[in-house]
Amino acid sequence: MNLSEFKAALSKTENIQFRLPSGSNVPDHFHITEVGLITKHFIDCGGVERLEKWITLQLWFANDYSHRLKPQKLLNIIKLSENKLGIGNLDIEIEYQSDTIGKYSVYFDGDIFRLIPKQTTCLATDACGVPASFGQNDYVEAQNVSVKSCQPGSGCC
């Protein structure tokens, strides 16, 4: 979900509610402790330089049970962030504390915002010989691929 989609969804709801992948909800008294512009400049394992930017919203809650962030207040915080940080219509990532800081994509189902766990992936599948549709269930096959194609001088990590 990008920023304009997120703001449109906020304008359609009276209360902001986030649902975790487990099916439980983030407590209603959460705070948005950060709105940030993240820039990641890196080299993937195939040697390709990449530059990615996205918006991060950090959700947090404490013992402040009377707190309830309303959509208009969050829209005002986002507007301030757009002005101060120069945020454009980028994708949004939600950070939320679990065993460690969890990172989630988000979508609006018409009623609540649903958090979708983010996954790591190989960005140089062509250089490493990893199938483009590679998923978590392909772990054993990946072990074989890495032995065959990730040899010194193969162009893979």
C-alpha positions as CSV (number, residue, x, y, z in Angstrom):
1,M,0.0,0.0,0.0
2,N,1.4,3.4,-0.9
3,L,0.9,6.6,1.0
4,S,-2.0,8.0,-1.1
5,E,-3.9,4.6,-0.7
6,F,-3.2,4.7,3.1
7,K,-4.5,8.3,3.4
8,A,-7.6,7.4,1.4
9,A,-8.3,4.4,3.6
10,L,-7.9,6.6,6.8
11,S,-10.4,9.1,5.4
12,K,-13.0,6.2,5.1
13,T,-12.8,5.0,8.7
14,E,-13.8,6.4,12.1
15,N,-11.2,4.3,14.1
16,I,-7.8,3.0,13.2
17,Q,-7.3,-0.7,13.8
18,F,-4.4,-2.9,12.8
19,R,-4.7,-6.7,12.6
20,L,-1.6,-8.9,13.0
21,P,-1.1,-12.0,10.9
22,S,-2.0,-14.1,13.9
23,G,-5.5,-12.7,13.8
24,S,-5.1,-10.6,16.9
25,N,-5.4,-6.8,16.9
26,V,-2.8,-4.3,17.9
27,P,-4.2,-2.8,21.1
28,D,-6.5,0.1,20.5
29,H,-4.4,2.5,22.6
30,F,-1.4,2.2,20.2
31,H,0.7,5.3,19.3
32,I,2.4,6.0,16.0
33,T,5.8,6.9,17.4
34,E,7.5,7.5,14.1
35,V,6.7,8.4,10.5
36,G,10.0,8.1,8.6
37,L,11.5,8.2,5.2
38,I,13.8,5.2,4.8
39,T,16.5,5.1,2.1
40,K,18.4,1.8,1.5
41,H,21.4,2.0,-0.9
42,F,23.0,-1.4,-1.4
43,I,24.6,-3.9,-3.7
44,D,22.6,-7.2,-4.1
45,C,24.4,-10.6,-4.3
46,G,24.6,-10.4,-8.1
47,G,26.6,-7.1,-7.9
48,V,23.7,-4.8,-8.9
49,E,23.6,-1.4,-7.1
50,R,20.1,-0.6,-5.8
51,L,18.4,2.3,-4.2
52,E,15.0,1.8,-2.5
53,K,12.9,4.3,-0.5
54,W,9.8,3.7,1.5
55,I,7.8,5.2,4.4
56,T,7.9,3.6,7.8
57,L,5.2,3.9,10.5
58,Q,6.2,2.6,13.9
59,L,3.3,1.3,16.1
60,W,3.9,1.1,19.8
61,F,1.7,0.9,22.9
62,A,2.2,1.2,26.6
63,N,0.0,1.5,29.7
64,D,-1.7,4.6,28.4
65,Y,-5.1,2.9,28.0
66,S,-7.1,6.1,27.4
67,H,-5.1,7.0,24.3
68,R,-6.9,6.4,21.0
69,L,-5.3,7.8,17.8
70,K,-8.1,9.0,15.4
71,P,-7.7,9.0,11.6
72,Q,-7.7,12.8,11.3
73,K,-4.9,13.2,13.8
74,L,-2.8,10.6,12.0
75,L,-3.5,12.4,8.7
76,N,-2.2,15.6,10.3
77,I,0.9,13.8,11.4
78,I,1.4,12.4,7.9
79,K,0.9,15.8,6.4
80,L,3.5,17.3,8.7
81,S,5.9,14.4,7.8
82,E,5.3,15.0,4.1
83,N,6.2,18.7,4.5
84,K,9.2,18.3,6.8
85,L,10.7,15.1,5.3
86,G,9.7,15.5,1.7
87,I,7.9,12.2,1.6
88,G,6.4,11.3,-1.7
89,N,3.8,8.6,-2.6
90,L,6.0,5.7,-1.5
91,D,5.1,2.3,-0.2
92,I,4.4,2.0,3.5
93,E,6.1,-0.4,5.9
94,I,4.7,-0.9,9.4
95,E,7.1,-1.7,12.3
96,Y,5.7,-3.4,15.3
97,Q,7.3,-5.1,18.3
98,S,7.1,-8.9,18.4
99,D,10.1,-11.1,19.4
100,T,12.1,-8.4,17.6
101,I,11.0,-5.4,15.5
102,G,8.6,-6.9,13.0
103,K,8.3,-5.3,9.5
104,Y,5.0,-5.6,7.7
105,S,3.4,-4.5,4.5
106,V,-0.2,-3.3,5.0
107,Y,-3.5,-3.3,3.2
108,F,-7.0,-2.0,4.0
109,D,-9.8,-4.5,3.8
110,G,-12.5,-1.8,4.0
111,D,-12.7,-2.0,7.8
112,I,-9.3,-2.6,9.3
113,F,-5.6,-2.4,8.3
114,R,-4.1,-5.9,7.9
115,L,-0.4,-6.4,8.5
116,I,1.4,-8.8,6.2
117,P,4.8,-10.1,7.3
118,K,7.7,-9.1,5.0
119,Q,10.1,-11.7,3.8
120,T,13.7,-11.7,2.6
121,T,14.4,-12.8,-0.9
122,C,17.3,-13.1,-3.4
123,L,17.2,-10.1,-5.7
124,A,19.7,-11.7,-8.1
125,T,17.9,-14.9,-9.0
126,D,19.3,-14.8,-12.5
127,A,22.9,-14.6,-11.3
128,C,22.4,-17.3,-8.7
129,G,20.3,-19.7,-10.6
130,V,17.4,-19.5,-8.1
131,P,13.9,-19.8,-9.7
132,A,12.1,-16.5,-9.8
133,S,9.1,-18.1,-8.0
134,F,11.3,-19.3,-5.1
135,G,9.5,-19.5,-1.8
136,Q,10.1,-20.6,1.8
137,N,9.1,-24.1,1.0
138,D,11.9,-24.4,-1.6
139,Y,14.6,-24.4,1.1
140,V,15.9,-28.0,0.3
141,E,16.0,-27.3,-3.4
142,A,17.9,-24.0,-2.7
143,Q,20.6,-25.9,-0.9
144,N,21.2,-27.9,-4.1
145,V,21.1,-24.8,-6.3
146,S,23.6,-23.0,-4.1
147,V,26.0,-26.0,-4.2
148,K,25.7,-26.1,-8.0
149,S,25.7,-22.5,-9.0
150,C,27.2,-20.4,-6.2
151,Q,30.8,-21.6,-6.8
152,P,33.7,-19.2,-6.9
153,G,33.5,-17.1,-10.2
154,S,29.9,-18.0,-10.8
155,G,28.7,-14.4,-10.3
156,C,26.6,-15.4,-7.3
157,C,27.3,-14.5,-3.7
